Amino acid sequence: MSKQVLVLNASYEPLSLVSVRRAVVLLLRQKAELIDGTDKIIRSARHSMPVPLVIRLNRYVKLPHRRVPPTRTAIMLRDGHVCQYCGDTPGRSYLTVDHVIPRSRGGLEDWPNLVTACMGCNQKKGSNTPDEAMMSLARKPIEPSYVSLVLMSNPLAAARWEKLMGGDSVYQKQPL
């Protein structure tokens, strides 16, 4: 059973991820409708419903533009848990966050300066720039949108949302 449910705005725009419990409460209070669920059923004395995977709010919620801080988890999610120097996928515990321009040279703690790197590449690069270490980045690091990170954090719900919108899921195939 998925632990998180994708919440869509009334306009079908992804808003956030909530717990299954919160999603069921929204459905029972008729503040949301079930868009997609799993094949498992939640039963109570009066109700039964599929375990929600994607729900849509009945009323449009206007939210301000949300920025995501560049945390270790968010950076690795953006980069798809892939070393941006060698393309290796050694697993989360063997990955580090590397400063493209080292902090010792004035590099900032922001999205364009932080990438996922395996331990070997991070040690090889050391306190050099990628050019000095003769290493290149797989792609230029950018600040992802809040919505793209929400979708990347739950690939199954993202795939269902993409299918609902009439396309193939790009969030399962490649990170932003």
N, C-alpha and C positions, 0 to 999 in steps of 0.2 A: 504494500500500500504506500502510495506517495505521501510524504509528510507535508508537502506544501501544495497549495492550490493557487493557480494563476487567476488573478482578479482582473477582469476587463472593465473598462468604463462603459457607459451606455453606448458609446460610439465604437466599441470593440477595440479600443486602444488599450494595450496592457498597462496596468497600473502598479501592481505589486504582487507579492506572494504572501499568502496567509496560511495559517494552520488549517488542517481539515476541520477541526472543531469550530474555528471562527467562520469558515465557509458554511458549515451546516447551520450555524446560528443565523447567518445572513439569509440563507435559503428559507429556513423555518419562519423567520420574521418577514418574509416576502420582500426583502430589500434587494434581492438578487435572484437571478434565474440560473438554472443549471444548463450549461452549454455542452459540457462533456464530462463523463465520469468513467470510472474503472468498472470492471465486471464484478467487483465485490459490492455487497449490499450492507448498508447501515440500517439496523432495525431498532425501533423502540415500540412501546405499547401502542402508539397511535400512528406512527409513520414508518415508512421504509423508503430508502432512496439509494441510488448508487453512490459510492464514495466519490465525491466531486474531484475533478481534475482541473476544470476550467469553469468559472462562473462569470456572469455579467451583471453589473449593477443595473438596477431599474432606472435610476436617475443619474444624470451626468454630473460628475464631480470635477470642478475646475481646480486644478492643482498648479502651483507655481513651478517654474523650471527647477528641477532638482539636480544638484551636482553630487557626485559620488566621490568621497575622499579616496586617494590612491593607497588603499590598504594592501597588504600582502595577498589576501584572498581575492580582492578585486583585480589586482594586476595579473595574478595567475589565471583567473577566470577570463579576463580579456585576452590573454595570450594562449589560452587553451591548454595550459599546463605543458607547454612546449618550450624548450630552450630557444631563444631568439637568435642565438649565434650558430649552433650546430644542428638544430632541428630535432634533437633527441627528446624523448619523453620518458625520463627515468622514474617518474612518480613524484608526487608532491613533497615527500620527505627528503628527496635528493635535489630539489630545486631551490634556488635562492632568488632574491630580488636584487638586480644589479643596477647601479647608477651608470647610465651611458656616459655622462660627463661626471667623473668622480666627485664626491663631496669635497675632497681635499683640493679640488680645483674650482670650487664654487658651484658644483652641480646641485640642482635643487631637488627637493622631494616632491616632484609633480609628475603628472601623467607622461608628458613627452620625454622625461629623463629616466623613467623606471621601466625595466623589462625583466621578464623571467629568464633566468640563466641556470644551466646545470652547474654543479659545484666545480667541475673541471674547467669549464669556460670562464666562470667567474674568477677562479684562481689564475688562469692563464692571462686574462685581461688585467687583473690586478688594479692598480691605480692609474692605468693608462686609458686613453680614449680608444674606441674601436679601431680608428685609423692607425694609431701608434702601435697597437697590439696586432695589427694586420688581420682584424676580424671584421666581419660585416653583419649587420642586422638583417634578419629575414624580412622584416617590414618595419616601417617607421611607426614608433609608438604614438598613439593618439589617445585623447580622453574619450572614453565611450559614453554613450548616453545612458541614463538611468534605466530606460526601457530595455536597451540591449543587454545590460547586465542582468536584469530580472529574467529575461528570456534565456540567457546563457546559463543561469543558475538552475533552471529546471528544463532540460532538453525535451523531456516527454511532453510537458505542457506546451512548450514552444512549438513542437512539431504539430500538435493538435490545433494550436492557434493558427499556424501557417496553413494547414489543410483547410481549416474553417474559412480563411481568407482567400483560398483558391490558389495556393502555391506550395512549393516544396520547401521544407524547413532548411534554411541556410544556417541556423544556429546549431544544428547537430553536425553538419558537415564541416564547418570551419568557424573559428572564433572571429570576432570583430576585429 
